[in-house]
Each structure stands twice: as C-alpha cells, then as structure tokens.
Amino acid sequence: MSTVLVVTPILVSQWPAIVAAVTAAMSAAGYTAVQQAASQPIGAESSTREEIEVEDSEILDATAGTGEQIVVERDGVRATFTRDARGALRICMEGRGKSKAQLRAIGEDLLGRVTQQFAYHRIVTQLKERNMVIVDEQVTDQQSVKIRVRNW
C-alpha cells in the first residue's frame, strides 16, 4: 500500500530554525552571507528595493526580537530576511539595474526555496522521531522533493 502526500508548509517556528532554512537554501542557490556590520546599502542612487511579506509565517516571540536579520547576496542582489513587528517573516530585496518586478520574482523564488528547505527538514525530523525509514529521495526537474518512506 502506498500514500502520496502533498505538503504545503506554513512557516511557524523559532528564529534559529528560520535562519537554518535560509542559510541552507541560499548556499544551495549560490548566495553568500553578508556580515550585519558590513551590510552597507548597495548604492541608493541606482538601487531598487522591493519588500515581500511571507504569507502564513510566524516567528515565535520567545526566541528573538524584531531586530534579528540575515543578509545574503549574489550578483549585485541583496536579500535581507527579518522578523517584522507582528512576528511575520519579511524579505527586502535590493539590486542595481533591476526593476521591482524582477526583484519580486527573485525574492519569491528565494522564499520558495526557504519554505521548501524548512518543510523538508521538518518532515525528515518528524519521520525519524516516528521511527520511519526513508527509502528513497528524489528532486524532480520542477524542484519538487519526493521522499519514499517505510513504516516498520
């Protein structure tokens, strides 16, 4: 007997789990982390900014204030992940020579990767806690992850 589950994750976690998902997704996408102290504006005169709020996200209060952030860059595009005053995850995209629409598309792709990474690690952790064995994992051409599991 087999079952197919389609997971649509909701990002509700503590800041360290969000940072881990961002870090894993960004390094896989070729982004590098930027030190907070070194994060200077990209160049206000030619830079475009676009802010995106992650729907269905909540960073739990007990772990961090609104000042927490992680900044990553690639090819002149900077993404700053933060927790807003309501506890939702936000991403601010900045880049030279990019339109708001281009930055939004890049940001939404990054958010998809972060959400997928978060869901993947959450599912794998839960499967191990329930003593299930992962038999096979595949990443499709559309970047979907298929996990085959055996329950003993």
Secondary structure as UniProt FT lines:
FT   STRAND          11..13
FT   HELIX           15..28
FT   TURN            29..30
FT   STRAND          32..34
FT   TURN            36..38
FT   TURN            44..46
FT   STRAND          47..53
FT   TURN            55..56
FT   STRAND          57..59
FT   TURN            61..63
FT   TURN            66..67
FT   STRAND          69..74
FT   TURN            75..76
FT   STRAND          77..83
FT   TURN            85..86
FT   STRAND          89..96
FT   HELIX           100..129
FT   TURN            130..131
FT   STRAND          132..139
FT   TURN            141..142
FT   STRAND          145..151
//
